[in-house]
Amino acid sequence: MSLRVRKLIGLVGILGFILAYMRLMILVAAHVPDHGPWQFAFYALAGVSWGLPILPLISWMNRGR
């Protein structure tokens, strides 16, 4: 599979994951208590934790260079 096709598949996969992740975080955020430190902790964790599951996909996209 060419690098160009891998990157196209990876792009679609990343966009799909981000949209699903956003939807999930919106649903979970509705249950976070209305208290500053809890909200800060949730949004800080939610804002950073999306990157970890995407790392294998990015690695796969760049394989074969």
N, CA, C, O and CB atoms as a CASP TS submission, in Angstrom:
PFRMAT TS
TARGET T0000
AUTHOR 0000-0000-0000
METHOD Language model
MODEL 1
PARENT N/A
ATOM      1  N   MET     1       0.854  -1.164   0.000  1.00  0.00           N
ATOM      2  CA  MET     1       0.000   0.000   0.000  1.00  0.00           C
ATOM      3  C   MET     1       0.905   1.234   0.000  1.00  0.00           C
ATOM      4  O   MET     1       1.875   1.304   0.754  1.00  0.00           O
ATOM      5  CB  MET     1      -0.974  -0.006   1.228  1.00  0.00           C
ATOM      6  N   SER     2       0.582   2.184  -0.837  1.00  0.00           N
ATOM      7  CA  SER     2       1.435   3.361  -0.944  1.00  0.00           C
ATOM      8  C   SER     2       1.250   4.282   0.271  1.00  0.00           C
ATOM      9  O   SER     2       0.238   4.230   0.970  1.00  0.00           O
ATOM     10  CB  SER     2       1.128   4.126  -2.247  1.00  0.00           C
ATOM     11  N   LEU     3       2.239   5.100   0.487  1.00  0.00           N
ATOM     12  CA  LEU     3       2.213   6.042   1.608  1.00  0.00           C
ATOM     13  C   LEU     3       1.046   7.017   1.475  1.00  0.00           C
ATOM     14  O   LEU     3       0.430   7.405   2.468  1.00  0.00           O
ATOM     15  CB  LEU     3       3.538   6.815   1.691  1.00  0.00           C
ATOM     16  N   ARG     4       0.759   7.397   0.266  1.00  0.00           N
ATOM     17  CA  ARG     4      -0.341   8.343   0.028  1.00  0.00           C
ATOM     18  C   ARG     4      -1.695   7.743   0.430  1.00  0.00           C
ATOM     19  O   ARG     4      -2.522   8.429   1.030  1.00  0.00           O
ATOM     20  CB  ARG     4      -0.372   8.760  -1.457  1.00  0.00           C
ATOM     21  N   VAL     5      -1.920   6.482   0.107  1.00  0.00           N
ATOM     22  CA  VAL     5      -3.168   5.805   0.463  1.00  0.00           C
ATOM     23  C   VAL     5      -3.253   5.612   1.973  1.00  0.00           C
ATOM     24  O   VAL     5      -4.313   5.799   2.571  1.00  0.00           O
ATOM     25  CB  VAL     5      -3.276   4.443  -0.259  1.00  0.00           C
ATOM     26  N   ARG     6      -2.125   5.237   2.590  1.00  0.00           N
ATOM     27  CA  ARG     6      -2.100   5.099   4.048  1.00  0.00           C
ATOM     28  C   ARG     6      -2.488   6.404   4.726  1.00  0.00           C
ATOM     29  O   ARG     6      -3.270   6.399   5.677  1.00  0.00           O
ATOM     30  CB  ARG     6      -0.714   4.655   4.521  1.00  0.00           C
ATOM     31  N   LYS     7      -1.960   7.498   4.257  1.00  0.00           N
ATOM     32  CA  LYS     7      -2.260   8.794   4.872  1.00  0.00           C
ATOM     33  C   LYS     7      -3.723   9.184   4.668  1.00  0.00           C
ATOM     34  O   LYS     7      -4.329   9.787   5.554  1.00  0.00           O
ATOM     35  CB  LYS     7      -1.345   9.879   4.294  1.00  0.00           C
ATOM     36  N   LEU     8      -4.288   8.852   3.528  1.00  0.00           N
ATOM     37  CA  LEU     8      -5.699   9.130   3.295  1.00  0.00           C
ATOM     38  C   LEU     8      -6.576   8.304   4.242  1.00  0.00           C
ATOM     39  O   LEU     8      -7.514   8.828   4.842  1.00  0.00           O
ATOM     40  CB  LEU     8      -6.068   8.838   1.830  1.00  0.00           C
ATOM     41  N   ILE     9      -6.267   7.021   4.369  1.00  0.00           N
ATOM     42  CA  ILE     9      -7.012   6.165   5.294  1.00  0.00           C
ATOM     43  C   ILE     9      -6.841   6.663   6.724  1.00  0.00           C
ATOM     44  O   ILE     9      -7.805   6.699   7.489  1.00  0.00           O
ATOM     45  CB  ILE     9      -6.546   4.695   5.176  1.00  0.00           C
ATOM     46  N   GLY    10      -5.628   7.045   7.086  1.00  0.00           N
ATOM     47  CA  GLY    10      -5.362   7.569   8.425  1.00  0.00           C
ATOM     48  C   GLY    10      -6.114   8.858   8.696  1.00  0.00           C
ATOM     49  O   GLY    10      -6.615   9.064   9.801  1.00  0.00           O
ATOM     50  N   LEU    11      -6.198   9.718   7.710  1.00  0.00           N
ATOM     51  CA  LEU    11      -6.937  10.970   7.861  1.00  0.00           C
ATOM     52  C   LEU    11      -8.402  10.708   8.160  1.00  0.00           C
ATOM     53  O   LEU    11      -8.983  11.313   9.061  1.00  0.00           O
ATOM     54  CB  LEU    11      -6.804  11.824   6.604  1.00  0.00           C
ATOM     55  N   VAL    12      -8.992   9.804   7.395  1.00  0.00           N
ATOM     56  CA  VAL    12     -10.406   9.460   7.619  1.00  0.00           C
ATOM     57  C   VAL    12     -10.576   8.818   8.997  1.00  0.00           C
ATOM     58  O   VAL    12     -11.543   9.106   9.703  1.00  0.00           O
ATOM     59  CB  VAL    12     -10.926   8.499   6.504  1.00  0.00           C
ATOM     60  N   GLY    13      -9.649   7.957   9.377  1.00  0.00           N
ATOM     61  CA  GLY    13      -9.711   7.311  10.687  1.00  0.00           C
ATOM     62  C   GLY    13      -9.579   8.300  11.828  1.00  0.00           C
ATOM     63  O   GLY    13     -10.312   8.209  12.813  1.00  0.00           O
ATOM     64  N   ILE    14      -8.661   9.240  11.712  1.00  0.00           N
ATOM     65  CA  ILE    14      -8.459  10.241  12.759  1.00  0.00           C
ATOM     66  C   ILE    14      -9.684  11.137  12.876  1.00  0.00           C
ATOM     67  O   ILE    14     -10.142  11.419  13.983  1.00  0.00           O
ATOM     68  CB  ILE    14      -7.203  11.087  12.470  1.00  0.00           C
ATOM     69  N   LEU    15     -10.214  11.582  11.751  1.00  0.00           N
ATOM     70  CA  LEU    15     -11.403  12.441  11.799  1.00  0.00           C
ATOM     71  C   LEU    15     -12.593  11.702  12.409  1.00  0.00           C
ATOM     72  O   LEU    15     -13.332  12.274  13.210  1.00  0.00           O
ATOM     73  CB  LEU    15     -11.762  12.939  10.389  1.00  0.00           C
ATOM     74  N   GLY    16     -12.779  10.445  12.040  1.00  0.00           N
ATOM     75  CA  GLY    16     -13.857   9.650  12.624  1.00  0.00           C
ATOM     76  C   GLY    16     -13.684   9.465  14.121  1.00  0.00           C
ATOM     77  O   GLY    16     -14.643   9.576  14.886  1.00  0.00           O
ATOM     78  N   PHE    17     -12.448   9.180  14.537  1.00  0.00           N
ATOM     79  CA  PHE    17     -12.186   9.005  15.963  1.00  0.00           C
ATOM     80  C   PHE    17     -12.434  10.293  16.732  1.00  0.00           C
ATOM     81  O   PHE    17     -13.058  10.273  17.793  1.00  0.00           O
ATOM     82  CB  PHE    17     -10.754   8.534  16.185  1.00  0.00           C
ATOM     83  N   ILE    18     -11.954  11.408  16.207  1.00  0.00           N
ATOM     84  CA  ILE    18     -12.127  12.691  16.888  1.00  0.00           C
ATOM     85  C   ILE    18     -13.611  13.029  17.025  1.00  0.00           C
ATOM     86  O   ILE    18     -14.037  13.503  18.079  1.00  0.00           O
ATOM     87  CB  ILE    18     -11.391  13.812  16.127  1.00  0.00           C
ATOM     88  N   LEU    19     -14.395  12.797  15.990  1.00  0.00           N
ATOM     89  CA  LEU    19     -15.830  13.078  16.073  1.00  0.00           C
ATOM     90  C   LEU    19     -16.510  12.190  17.115  1.00  0.00           C
ATOM     91  O   LEU    19     -17.338  12.670  17.889  1.00  0.00           O
ATOM     92  CB  LEU    19     -16.491  12.879  14.702  1.00  0.00           C
ATOM     93  N   ALA    20     -16.169  10.904  17.140  1.00  0.00           N
ATOM     94  CA  ALA    20     -16.745   9.999  18.134  1.00  0.00           C
ATOM     95  C   ALA    20     -16.287  10.380  19.541  1.00  0.00           C
ATOM     96  O   ALA    20     -17.075  10.340  20.486  1.00  0.00           O
ATOM     97  CB  ALA    20     -16.357   8.541  17.825  1.00  0.00           C
ATOM     98  N   TYR    21     -15.020  10.747  19.678  1.00  0.00           N
ATOM     99  CA  TYR    21     -14.482  11.143  20.978  1.00  0.00           C
ATOM    100  C   TYR    21     -15.162  12.417  21.485  1.00  0.00           C
ATOM    101  O   TYR    21     -15.488  12.526  22.668  1.00  0.00           O
ATOM    102  CB  TYR    21     -12.961  11.354  20.886  1.00  0.00           C
ATOM    103  N   MET    22     -15.370  13.365  20.592  1.00  0.00           N
ATOM    104  CA  MET    22     -16.050  14.598  20.990  1.00  0.00           C
ATOM    105  C   MET    22     -17.459  14.296  21.473  1.00  0.00           C
ATOM    106  O   MET    22     -17.892  14.826  22.496  1.00  0.00           O
ATOM    107  CB  MET    22     -16.092  15.597  19.823  1.00  0.00           C
ATOM    108  N   ARG    23     -18.170  13.457  20.753  1.00  0.00           N
ATOM    109  CA  ARG    23     -19.536  13.092  21.142  1.00  0.00           C
ATOM    110  C   ARG    23     -19.552  12.428  22.517  1.00  0.00           C
ATOM    111  O   ARG    23     -20.404  12.739  23.348  1.00  0.00           O
ATOM    112  CB  ARG    23     -20.162  12.153  20.093  1.00  0.00           C
ATOM    113  N   LEU    24     -18.618  11.522  22.756  1.00  0.00           N
ATOM    114  CA  LEU    24     -18.532  10.850  24.045  1.00  0.00           C
ATOM    115  C   LEU    24     -18.220  11.838  25.167  1.00  0.00           C
ATOM    116  O   LEU    24     -18.824  11.768  26.237  1.00  0.00           O
ATOM    117  CB  LEU    24     -17.472   9.757  23.999  1.00  0.00           C
ATOM    118  N   MET    25     -17.285  12.753  24.932  1.00  0.00           N
ATOM    119  CA  MET    25     -16.928  13.723  25.964  1.00  0.00           C
ATOM    120  C   MET    25     -18.075  14.693  26.254  1.00  0.00           C
ATOM    121  O   MET    25     -18.234  15.136  27.391  1.00  0.00           O
ATOM    122  CB  MET    25     -15.685  14.498  25.544  1.00  0.00           C
ATOM    123  N   ILE    26     -18.861  15.022  25.252  1.00  0.00           N
ATOM    124  CA  ILE    26     -20.035  15.871  25.471  1.00  0.00           C
ATOM    125  C   ILE    26     -21.025  15.154  26.378  1.00  0.00           C
ATOM    126  O   ILE    26     -21.597  15.763  27.282  1.00  0.00           O
ATOM    127  CB  ILE    26     -20.707  16.247  24.125  1.00  0.00           C
ATOM    128  N   LEU    27     -21.227  13.869  26.140  1.00  0.00           N
ATOM    129  CA  LEU    27     -22.150  13.098  26.969  1.00  0.00           C
ATOM    130  C   LEU    27     -21.639  12.959  28.408  1.00  0.00           C
ATOM    131  O   LEU    27     -22.413  13.071  29.358  1.00  0.00           O
ATOM    132  CB  LEU    27     -22.372  11.715  26.358  1.00  0.00           C
ATOM    133  N   VAL    28     -20.342  12.718  28.562  1.00  0.00           N
ATOM    134  CA  VAL    28     -19.762  12.572  29.897  1.00  0.00           C
ATOM    135  C   VAL    28     -19.733  13.917  30.618  1.00  0.00           C
ATOM    136  O   VAL    28     -19.953  13.964  31.829  1.00  0.00           O
ATOM    137  CB  VAL    28     -18.340  11.983  29.808  1.00  0.00           C
ATOM    138  N   ALA    29     -19.469  15.002  29.909  1.00  0.00           N
ATOM    139  CA  ALA    29     -19.376  16.331  30.539  1.00  0.00           C
ATOM    140  C   ALA    29     -20.688  16.754  31.172  1.00  0.00           C
ATOM    141  O   ALA    29     -20.689  17.561  32.101  1.00  0.00           O
ATOM    142  CB  ALA    29     -18.948  17.373  29.517  1.00  0.00           C
ATOM    143  N   ALA    30     -21.786  16.237  30.697  1.00  0.00           N
ATOM    144  CA  ALA    30     -23.083  16.576  31.289  1.00  0.00           C
ATOM    145  C   ALA    30     -23.199  16.044  32.707  1.00  0.00           C
ATOM    146  O   ALA    30     -24.039  16.516  33.473  1.00  0.00           O
ATOM    147  CB  ALA    30     -24.221  16.024  30.433  1.00  0.00           C
ATOM    148  N   HIS    31     -22.368  15.066  33.073  1.00  0.00           N
ATOM    149  CA  HIS    31     -22.434  14.456  34.401  1.00  0.00           C
ATOM    150  C   HIS    31     -21.329  14.945  35.333  1.00  0.00           C
ATOM    151  O   HIS    31     -21.251  14.493  36.475  1.00  0.00           O
ATOM    152  CB  HIS    31     -22.359  12.956  34.279  1.00  0.00           C
ATOM    153  N   VAL    32     -20.484  15.846  34.877  1.00  0.00           N
ATOM    154  CA  VAL    32     -19.424  16.394  35.723  1.00  0.00           C
ATOM    155  C   VAL    32     -20.048  17.417  36.666  1.00  0.00           C
ATOM    156  O   VAL    32     -20.820  18.272  36.231  1.00  0.00           O
ATOM    157  CB  VAL    32     -18.281  17.043  34.862  1.00  0.00           C
ATOM    158  N   PRO    33     -19.718  17.335  37.962  1.00  0.00           N
ATOM    159  CA  PRO    33     -20.299  18.299  38.910  1.00  0.00           C
ATOM    160  C   PRO    33     -19.969  19.748  38.537  1.00  0.00           C
ATOM    161  O   PRO    33     -18.920  20.034  37.959  1.00  0.00           O
ATOM    162  CB  PRO    33     -19.797  18.007  40.326  1.00  0.00           C
ATOM    163  N   ASP    34     -20.868  20.629  38.875  1.00  0.00           N
ATOM    164  CA  ASP    34     -20.705  22.049  38.554  1.00  0.00           C
ATOM    165  C   ASP    34     -19.821  22.722  39.614  1.00  0.00           C
ATOM    166  O   ASP    34     -20.254  23.621  40.335  1.00  0.00           O
ATOM    167  CB  ASP    34     -22.094  22.758  38.467  1.00  0.00           C
ATOM    168  N   HIS    35     -18.595  22.262  39.680  1.00  0.00           N
ATOM    169  CA  HIS    35     -17.629  22.763  40.651  1.00  0.00           C
ATOM    170  C   HIS    35     -16.307  22.953  39.907  1.00  0.00           C
ATOM    171  O   HIS    35     -15.861  22.055  39.193  1.00  0.00           O
ATOM    172  CB  HIS    35     -17.470  21.776  41.884  1.00  0.00           C
ATOM    173  N   GLY    36     -15.692  24.095  40.069  1.00  0.00           N
ATOM    174  CA  GLY    36     -14.516  24.477  39.292  1.00  0.00           C
ATOM    175  C   GLY    36     -13.404  23.457  39.193  1.00  0.00           C
ATOM    176  O   GLY    36     -12.994  23.114  38.084  1.00  0.00           O
ATOM    177  N   PRO    37     -12.894  22.952  40.321  1.00  0.00           N
ATOM    178  CA  PRO    37     -11.780  21.991  40.222  1.00  0.00           C
ATOM    179  C   PRO    37     -12.152  20.700  39.497  1.00  0.00           C
ATOM    180  O   PRO    37     -11.332  20.149  38.763  1.00  0.00           O
ATOM    181  CB  PRO    37     -11.276  21.650  41.606  1.00  0.00           C
ATOM    182  N   TRP    38     -13.375  20.211  39.692  1.00  0.00           N
ATOM    183  CA  TRP    38     -13.812  19.004  38.991  1.00  0.00           C
ATOM    184  C   TRP    38     -13.893  19.244  37.498  1.00  0.00           C
ATOM    185  O   TRP    38     -13.465  18.406  36.704  1.00  0.00           O
ATOM    186  CB  TRP    38     -15.164  18.537  39.519  1.00  0.00           C
ATOM    187  N   GLN    39     -14.441  20.388  37.114  1.00  0.00           N
ATOM    188  CA  GLN    39     -14.535  20.710  35.695  1.00  0.00           C
ATOM    189  C   GLN    39     -13.158  20.887  35.080  1.00  0.00           C
ATOM    190  O   GLN    39     -12.899  20.414  33.974  1.00  0.00           O
ATOM    191  CB  GLN    39     -15.364  21.971  35.489  1.00  0.00           C
ATOM    192  N   PHE    40     -12.270  21.573  35.803  1.00  0.00           N
ATOM    193  CA  PHE    40     -10.910  21.758  35.302  1.00  0.00           C
ATOM    194  C   PHE    40     -10.224  20.418  35.082  1.00  0.00           C
ATOM    195  O   PHE    40      -9.602  20.199  34.043  1.00  0.00           O
ATOM    196  CB  PHE    40     -10.093  22.614  36.274  1.00  0.00           C
ATOM    197  N   ALA    41     -10.335  19.516  36.062  1.00  0.00           N
ATOM    198  CA  ALA    41      -9.700  18.206  35.956  1.00  0.00           C
ATOM    199  C   ALA    41     -10.277  17.422  34.776  1.00  0.00           C
ATOM    200  O   ALA    41      -9.533  16.796  34.020  1.00  0.00           O
ATOM    201  CB  ALA    41      -9.881  17.414  37.265  1.00  0.00           C
ATOM    202  N   PHE    42     -11.594  17.457  34.621  1.00  0.00           N
ATOM    203  CA  PHE    42     -12.218  16.719  33.520  1.00  0.00           C
ATOM    204  C   PHE    42     -11.769  17.251  32.174  1.00  0.00           C
ATOM    205  O   PHE    42     -11.346  16.483  31.310  1.00  0.00           O
ATOM    206  CB  PHE    42     -13.736  16.790  33.622  1.00  0.00           C
ATOM    207  N   TYR    43     -11.857  18.565  31.989  1.00  0.00           N
ATOM    208  CA  TYR    43     -11.524  19.126  30.676  1.00  0.00           C
ATOM    209  C   TYR    43     -10.029  19.022  30.372  1.00  0.00           C
ATOM    210  O   TYR    43      -9.645  18.873  29.212  1.00  0.00           O
ATOM    211  CB  TYR    43     -11.965  20.584  30.603  1.00  0.00           C
ATOM    212  N   ALA    44      -9.185  19.101  31.400  1.00  0.00           N
ATOM    213  CA  ALA    44      -7.750  18.917  31.180  1.00  0.00           C
ATOM    214  C   ALA    44      -7.460  17.482  30.743  1.00  0.00           C
ATOM    215  O   ALA    44      -6.692  17.252  29.809  1.00  0.00           O
ATOM    216  CB  ALA    44      -6.955  19.260  32.461  1.00  0.00           C
ATOM    217  N   LEU    45      -8.078  16.523  31.425  1.00  0.00           N
ATOM    218  CA  LEU    45      -7.868  15.120  31.069  1.00  0.00           C
ATOM    219  C   LEU    45      -8.472  14.795  29.703  1.00  0.00           C
ATOM    220  O   LEU    45      -7.849  14.108  28.894  1.00  0.00           O
ATOM    221  CB  LEU    45      -8.470  14.206  32.138  1.00  0.00           C
ATOM    222  N   ALA    46      -9.674  15.285  29.451  1.00  0.00           N
ATOM    223  CA  ALA    46     -10.334  15.024  28.168  1.00  0.00           C
ATOM    224  C   ALA    46      -9.587  15.692  27.018  1.00  0.00           C
ATOM    225  O   ALA    46      -9.556  15.160  25.909  1.00  0.00           O
ATOM    226  CB  ALA    46     -11.788  15.515  28.204  1.00  0.00           C
ATOM    227  N   GLY    47      -8.992  16.839  27.271  1.00  0.00           N
ATOM    228  CA  GLY    47      -8.285  17.559  26.221  1.00  0.00           C
ATOM    229  C   GLY    47      -6.964  16.931  25.823  1.00  0.00           C
ATOM    230  O   GLY    47      -6.465  17.167  24.722  1.00  0.00           O
ATOM    231  N   VAL    48      -6.397  16.136  26.711  1.00  0.00           N
ATOM    232  CA  VAL    48      -5.094  15.530  26.435  1.00  0.00           C
ATOM    233  C   VAL    48      -5.211  14.061  26.047  1.00  0.00           C
ATOM    234  O   VAL    48      -4.409  13.559  25.260  1.00  0.00           O
ATOM    235  CB  VAL    48      -4.192  15.668  27.645  1.00  0.00           C
ATOM    236  N   SER    49      -6.202  13.377  26.593  1.00  0.00           N
ATOM    237  CA  SER    49      -6.254  11.919  26.446  1.00  0.00           C
ATOM    238  C   SER    49      -6.680  11.434  25.060  1.00  0.00           C
ATOM    239  O   SER    49      -6.604  10.234  24.795  1.00  0.00           O
ATOM    240  CB  SER    49      -7.190  11.358  27.458  1.00  0.00           C
ATOM    241  N   TRP    50      -7.116  12.303  24.184  1.00  0.00           N
ATOM    242  CA  TRP    50      -7.486  11.863  22.835  1.00  0.00           C
ATOM    243  C   TRP    50      -6.259  11.453  22.031  1.00  0.00           C
ATOM    244  O   TRP    50      -6.372  10.650  21.105  1.00  0.00           O
ATOM    245  CB  TRP    50      -8.243  12.972  22.099  1.00  0.00           C
ATOM    246  N   GLY    51      -5.113  11.980  22.363  1.00  0.00           N
ATOM    247  CA  GLY    51      -3.918  11.739  21.558  1.00  0.00           C
ATOM    248  C   GLY    51      -3.334  10.347  21.695  1.00  0.00           C
ATOM    249  O   GLY    51      -2.757   9.821  20.743  1.00  0.00           O
ATOM    250  N   LEU    52      -3.475   9.744  22.862  1.00  0.00           N
ATOM    251  CA  LEU    52      -2.871   8.436  23.095  1.00  0.00           C
ATOM    252  C   LEU    52      -3.422   7.344  22.177  1.00  0.00           C
ATOM    253  O   LEU    52      -2.630   6.582  21.623  1.00  0.00           O
ATOM    254  CB  LEU    52      -3.078   8.035  24.529  1.00  0.00           C
ATOM    255  N   PRO    53      -4.733   7.231  21.989  1.00  0.00           N
ATOM    256  CA  PRO    53      -5.234   6.184  21.088  1.00  0.00           C
ATOM    257  C   PRO    53      -4.887   6.417  19.613  1.00  0.00           C
ATOM    258  O   PRO    53      -4.932   5.480  18.816  1.00  0.00           O
ATOM    259  CB  PRO    53      -6.728   6.077  21.231  1.00  0.00           C
ATOM    260  N   ILE    54      -4.547   7.633  19.249  1.00  0.00           N
ATOM    261  CA  ILE    54      -4.254   7.938  17.846  1.00  0.00           C
ATOM    262  C   ILE    54      -2.796   7.626  17.479  1.00  0.00           C
ATOM    263  O   ILE    54      -2.473   7.497  16.299  1.00  0.00           O
ATOM    264  CB  ILE    54      -4.556   9.411  17.560  1.00  0.00           C
ATOM    265  N   LEU    55      -1.935   7.507  18.461  1.00  0.00           N
ATOM    266  CA  LEU    55      -0.515   7.274  18.181  1.00  0.00           C
ATOM    267  C   LEU    55      -0.257   6.022  17.327  1.00  0.00           C
ATOM    268  O   LEU    55       0.548   6.105  16.399  1.00  0.00           O
ATOM    269  CB  LEU    55       0.241   7.154  19.485  1.00  0.00           C
ATOM    270  N   PRO    56      -0.888   4.876  17.584  1.00  0.00           N
ATOM    271  CA  PRO    56      -0.638   3.725  16.701  1.00  0.00           C
ATOM    272  C   PRO    56      -1.075   3.974  15.252  1.00  0.00           C
ATOM    273  O   PRO    56      -0.428   3.500  14.318  1.00  0.00           O
ATOM    274  CB  PRO    56      -1.360   2.500  17.239  1.00  0.00           C
ATOM    275  N   LEU    57      -2.153   4.706  15.071  1.00  0.00           N
ATOM    276  CA  LEU    57      -2.617   5.015  13.718  1.00  0.00           C
ATOM    277  C   LEU    57      -1.615   5.922  13.005  1.00  0.00           C
ATOM    278  O   LEU    57      -1.326   5.718  11.826  1.00  0.00           O
ATOM    279  CB  LEU    57      -4.009   5.683  13.761  1.00  0.00           C
ATOM    280  N   ILE    58      -1.093   6.904  13.698  1.00  0.00           N
ATOM    281  CA  ILE    58      -0.090   7.791  13.107  1.00  0.00           C
ATOM    282  C   ILE    58       1.176   7.011  12.773  1.00  0.00           C
ATOM    283  O   ILE    58       1.795   7.235  11.733  1.00  0.00           O
ATOM    284  CB  ILE    58       0.236   8.957  14.063  1.00  0.00           C
ATOM    285  N   SER    59       1.556   6.095  13.660  1.00  0.00           N
ATOM    286  CA  SER    59       2.725   5.262  13.396  1.00  0.00           C
ATOM    287  C   SER    59       2.507   4.406  12.147  1.00  0.00           C
ATOM    288  O   SER    59       3.403   4.279  11.313  1.00  0.00           O
ATOM    289  CB  SER    59       3.032   4.366  14.610  1.00  0.00           C
ATOM    290  N   TRP    60       1.317   3.824  12.024  1.00  0.00           N
ATOM    291  CA  TRP    60       0.993   3.019  10.854  1.00  0.00           C
ATOM    292  C   TRP    60       1.007   3.865   9.585  1.00  0.00           C
ATOM    293  O   TRP    60       1.484   3.420   8.541  1.00  0.00           O
ATOM    294  CB  TRP    60      -0.371   2.354  11.029  1.00  0.00           C
ATOM    295  N   MET    61       0.490   5.071   9.676  1.00  0.00           N
ATOM    296  CA  MET    61       0.447   5.951   8.500  1.00  0.00           C
ATOM    297  C   MET    61       1.838   6.253   7.967  1.00  0.00           C
ATOM    298  O   MET    61       2.034   6.357   6.756  1.00  0.00           O
ATOM    299  CB  MET    61      -0.262   7.254   8.840  1.00  0.00           C
ATOM    300  N   ASN    62       2.808   6.395   8.872  1.00  0.00           N
ATOM    301  CA  ASN    62       4.149   6.797   8.462  1.00  0.00           C
ATOM    302  C   ASN    62       5.079   5.612   8.224  1.00  0.00           C
ATOM    303  O   ASN    62       6.245   5.809   7.881  1.00  0.00           O
ATOM    304  CB  ASN    62       4.748   7.703   9.501  1.00  0.00           C
ATOM    305  N   ARG    63       4.595   4.402   8.396  1.00  0.00           N
ATOM    306  CA  ARG    63       5.419   3.220   8.157  1.00  0.00           C
ATOM    307  C   ARG    63       5.689   3.081   6.660  1.00  0.00           C
ATOM    308  O   ARG    63       4.831   3.381   5.830  1.00  0.00           O
ATOM    309  CB  ARG    63       4.729   1.944   8.713  1.00  0.00           C
ATOM    310  N   GLY    64       6.863   2.632   6.339  1.00  0.00           N
ATOM    311  CA  GLY    64       7.196   2.421   4.938  1.00  0.00           C
ATOM    312  C   GLY    64       7.911   3.591   4.295  1.00  0.00           C
ATOM    313  O   GLY    64       8.095   3.615   3.078  1.00  0.00           O
ATOM    314  N   ARG    65       8.307   4.538   5.078  1.00  0.00           N
ATOM    315  CA  ARG    65       9.041   5.684   4.525  1.00  0.00           C
ATOM    316  C   ARG    65      10.459   5.318   4.237  1.00  0.00           C
ATOM    317  O   ARG    65      11.229   6.155   3.767  1.00  0.00           O
ATOM    318  CB  ARG    65       9.002   6.867   5.470  1.00  0.00           C
TER
END
